[in-house]
Amino acid sequence: MAAEEKGPIKLGLLFSQSGAMANNESLLKDISLMTIDQINAKGGVLGREVQGVVVDPGSDWPMYAQMGKQLIQSDKVSALFGCWTSVSRKTVLPVVEAQDSLLFYPLHFEGEEQSKNVVYLNSPPSSSVLPAVEYLMSAQGGGAKRFFMIGSDYVWPRTINKMLKGYLKTKGIPDSALREQYVPFGHSNFQTIIREIKAFAAQPGGQAIVVMTVVGDSVPAMFKEAINQGVKATDIPILGLDVVDSDLEGLDTTPLVGHLSCWCYFQNVDTPLNKQLKAEWRQYVEAKKLKHRPDMVIDPMVSTYMGLNLWAAAATKAKSVAPAAVRKALPGMTVADPAGYIAKMDPSNQYLWRGNMIGSINAKQGFDILWKAKGLEKPIPFSPYIKA
């Protein structure tokens, strides 16, 4: 044991570099390695070097569980950082619970979950989806009164839409003003669906918007078809809940200007720490000759960066990298957020208090910030709008 305590500290990086999620998850893997290098440059953790152990689940959900178990049992990692989709997190959850390990999860998601073995680094719907929908229903946001919900067919979109239907009911929106549809994961042909969206929007009853929860390769595929069929934000705004800058690569975003997304971070936020992080990422991408755009940082990358720094600070505070010790140190801890906040760990549920923003797609394959929360928003893990 003494030799192990003097050796390197291993962290599992459970992000796909192949398959439908590779474009986004490979960014999280590489910013993890960059952040680990930065931690080591400051002396490591407890005087020990930190090493990232990289695996590739290949966007295959059962493989996340299998490789997570391998990382914990064979590679002896002190914590896991990983997953993008909720279905991948759900497969890893019983693994980290059985092994009493820790998974640091960097995506905003559907909530309805609380585990002592998961550190939730991003926002549940109460502090991400609902503020964005409220904005779109306001006079400033266009006065939305009808909602076409289109998602990939798995737990995150279905739970988000279940919550959204409950919320809209409290706002007096009738069921007749809602449409709900799902496509298989990896779906790429959106011709019929965009036609249905246009037909829905043409009906009477007020302004229609699209709440889009398709993920992975389906995001650019749906946007391409929206462009093909002339769906403009001035007519039918699309709120893409999982859309990040990397989904817009290769698209002419001029016809997409004004469509929306909501996250805790957009790279146009003007703060000293964000400028520093973007400069460090550019240098890292260029030095390592990575295939990523050196001028692009997305929210889950920032959440991963914050999570690694939070883990390092908690392990230092605990004087141990054992998951139980780190978990005990986490409540109330804070971490600097490039979005301009000091995020803090909730004292009771391992959700991180974050700020929130609404971004509007611009002509440069990115987002302009339409709205930014003044302060941190309390995360509510279980939505009152979901009836059991």
N, C-alpha and C positions, 0 to 999 in steps of 0.2 A: 504493500500500500504506500509506503514511504516513497518508493521509486515512482509510482504513479503520480503522487502529489507533487513531485519535482519535474515531471515530464510535461509535454504540451497538453493544453486543454483542447478537447475536440468538440466542435459544434457541427451538427448535421444540417446540411443545406439541401432541403427536399423540394427542389424546383425542377420542372420539366425543361429539357433542352431539345426535345423532339415532340412531334405531334401537334395537335391543334393549339395547345397553350404555350408552345415554345417561344413564340415571338415576345410574349410578355414575361413569362417566368424566367427566361434566361437573363433578363434585365435584373431581376431580383437576386439571382445567383451571383451575378458579377458585382452588384453593389454590396452584397454581403462580403465578398472577398476583399473589396476595396476597404470597407469599414473595418474588417478584421486586420488588414494591414495597418490602418490608422491606429487601432487599439494597440497593436504590437509596437508601433513606432513610439508610443507613449510609455512603453515598459510592460505591455501585456496586462494580464490580470493576476493579481497576487504574486507578481514576479515571474509568472509563467507565460510562455508563448501560447497564443490561441491559433488553432488550425481549423479551417473549414473543410469538412469532408463532403465532397460533392457526389451526388447520385442523380440519375435521370429516370424518373418514373414514366417518362414517355407519354404523358397526358392520359395514362391508363389508370383509372381510379383505384382498383385493387392493388396496383403496384406501389402506390403511396404508402399503404398500410404495410405491405411486405418490406419495402425499403426502409420505412420508419423503424420497424422492429429490428431490422438488420443493423441500422445505425446505432440503436440503443444497446442491443445485446452483443453484437460482434465488434462494432467500432468503438463502443463505450463512450458515446458522445454525452456531454453534460446537458445539452438541450437541443431541440430541433427548431429550425427556422424554415417555414415552408408552407406550401399550398397556395393556390389562388382561388379555385372554385370551392364552394361550400361542400360539394359532394366529395372532393378530395380530403377536405378537413374532417368530414364525418367519418371517412374510412380510417383516418389516423387517430381519431379521438379514442376509440376503445384500446388502441395500442398504447398510447401515452398514459391512459388511466390504469391499464393493467401493469405497466412497468413503473408507474408513479414518476414519470418523466415530465418534461415541460415542452409544449409546442407554442412558439411565438408566431401568431397568425396575423399577416399584414394587410388584409383586405377589409373594406367595409362589407357588411353582409346582412343576412336576414335577422340576426339575433335569435331569440327563442332557444338560447343555449347558455349554460354557465357551468364551467368545469374548473376545478382547482388545478387541472393539468394543462390548461390553455390560457395563454396571455393574449387578450384581444386588443390588438394595437390600433384598430381602426373603429369606425362608427357603426352602431346598429341603426336601423331605420329612423328611430326617433330623432337622431341628430344628423341625418343625411338625406334620406328620401323625403320625409315629411316637410322639412323646410323648403325643399326644391318644389314640391307639389303646391305648397302654400303660396310660393312666389308666383307660379304659373296661374294660380286661381285668382291672384290679386289683380287689380286694375293695371298696375305697373307691368305685370307679367303677361297680360293679354286676356285675363278673365276666362280661363279654361272652365268649361262646363261638361265636356264629354271626353271620355278616356278610352283609347284603344291600347290594351296591354298585350305586348308581344314578347315572349321570352323563350329561352332554351328550356327544354323539358327536364328540369331537375329541381332540387329543393329550394335553391335561392330564389329564382323567379316565382315559383308557385307560392312560397311563403310571403315574399314581398307583395305580391298581388292580393293575397288573402288579407294581409294587413291593410293594404291600400283600399280595398273594397269596404272594409269595416270603418276606416277613417272617413272615406267619402260619404258613407251613409250618414255619419254624424253631421256632415256638412249639407245634408239635404239633396245629395245627388242620387237620382233614381237608378235602379238596376238597368233600365232601358238606355241609360247614357253610358253604359260600360260595355266593352267588348274584350274578351280574353282569349288568347290563342297561344299555342306552344309549338315549337319546331324541334326536331331531334338535334342533339348536340352535333356541331359541325355542319349544320344545314347551310346551304349556299345559294339556293334558288329562291329568291324572294319576289319574283314577278307577280304571282297571284296575291301574295299578302299585301304588297304595296298597292295593288289595284283595290283590294278590299279596304285598305286604310283610306284611300281616296274616296271610295264610295261612302264609307262611314262618315268622313268629314263633310261630304256634300249634303248629308241629311240635316233637317232642321233641328233646333234645340240648343244652339250656341256653339261657341268655339270648341273644336276638337283638338286634342293633343295625343301624341303617342308616348307611352311609357315603355321604353325598350330595355328588356333584360336578357337579350341574347348575348352570348359571350364568345370569346376566342375568335376564330376565323369568321364566325357569322357576323361580327360587328361590321368589318369593312364590306362584306358581301351585301348586307342590308343597305348600307349607305350608298354603295354603287348603284343599286337598283332604285333607291330614292332619287338619286341624281338622274338616272335614265328616264324616270317617269316624272321628273320635274317637281318633286315634292320640296317646296321651299319653307324655311322657318317662318316666313311672314304669313304663310297659309296654314300649314300644319306643323307646329313645332314638335320636334322629337326630343324627349328627355332620355338620353342614353345613360342608364345608371352604371354601366360597367365600361363606358367609353373613356379611353385615355389617349394621349398623344400618339402612342405607338400604333394604335388602331387606324390612325389617319395617314400613316406613311404610304406613299405611293398614290394617294388620292389627290385629285384637284379639289381642294376644300372650298374654293370660291362659291360653288353652288350650295355648300353645306353651312355657310355662314349663318349664325344665329341659332342653330340647333344646340342643345344644352347637355351638360353633364354636372354631377355634383360629387365633390370629394372634399377631403380635409386639406388638400394641397393642389395648387396648379403652379407650374414653374414660372409664370409671370409675376408671382407675388414678390413684392419689392422689400426684401429684408437683408441685412448683412449676412446672416447665416445662410440664406438661400443663395446669395451670390457666391459665397465661399464654397458651398456644396456643389453648385453647378460648375465652378472652376475646377474643383478637385475631380469631379466626374469626367470632365473633358480631358484633363491631363491623364487620368487613368485609362480611358478608352484609347487615347492616342498612344500612350506608352505601351500598352498591352496589345495594340493593333486589333482591338475588338471590332466586330461588325456593327455594333450599335451606333446610332447617331450620337456624336459627342455633345450635341447641343440639346439633348432631350432628357428630362428627368420627370418621372410620373409619380403619382401619389403612392402606390404600393412600394416603390423603391424607397421613398422617404420614410414610410412606415417601417420598412425593414431596417433601414439605417438607424432610426430611432430605437427600434427594438433591440438591436445589438448593443447600442450604447447603454440602454436601460439594463440589459442583462449584465453587462460588464460592471456597471455601478452597483447593482444589487449583489453580485458575487463579491465585489470588493467590500461592501457594507457587511455582508454575512461572513466574510473571511472564509468562504467555502463556495465551491461550484456545484455542490450537491443540489439537486432540484428542490428538495424540501427546504434547504437553507435559503436558497434564492427566492423561493416562493414566500417564505416568511418575511424576507427583507423588502419585498415589492410594495406592499400597501403604503400609499402616501408618497412614494418616490416621484420625483419629477424628472423630465428630460426636455432639453431644448428642441423646439419644433421649428424647422426652417420656414414654416408658414407664418411665423411671427408670434407664436404662443409659447408658454411653458406648460407642456402637457403634464398631467399628473395621473398616477395610478389610483383608481378608486380604492378606498380602504376595505371594501367588502366583496367585490366581485371580479377582480382582475381584468376589468375593462379600463382602457385608457381614456381619460377625458381629453377630447380634441376640439378644435374649432371646426367650422365648416364653411364651404364656399360653393357658389354656383358659377360655372364657367360657360362661356359661349364660344362655339367653334369660330375661329377666324380663318382668313385666307392663307395662313402660313402653316397649316397642319398643326395648329395648337389651339389654345383657349385664351380668351380674354376673361378677366374676372368681373362678373356682373354684380355679385353680392358676396360679402365676407362677414361672418359672425364677429361681433365685437369681442367676445370672450369665449371661454371654454363652455361646452355644452355637456350637461350630465348625461352619461349613457344610460339608457333604460333597456336592460337586456330582454325583458319580456313585454311585448306590446299589449296595451289594453284594448287594441282594436282587433285582436285575434281571439275569436271565440273557440274554445276547445271543442 
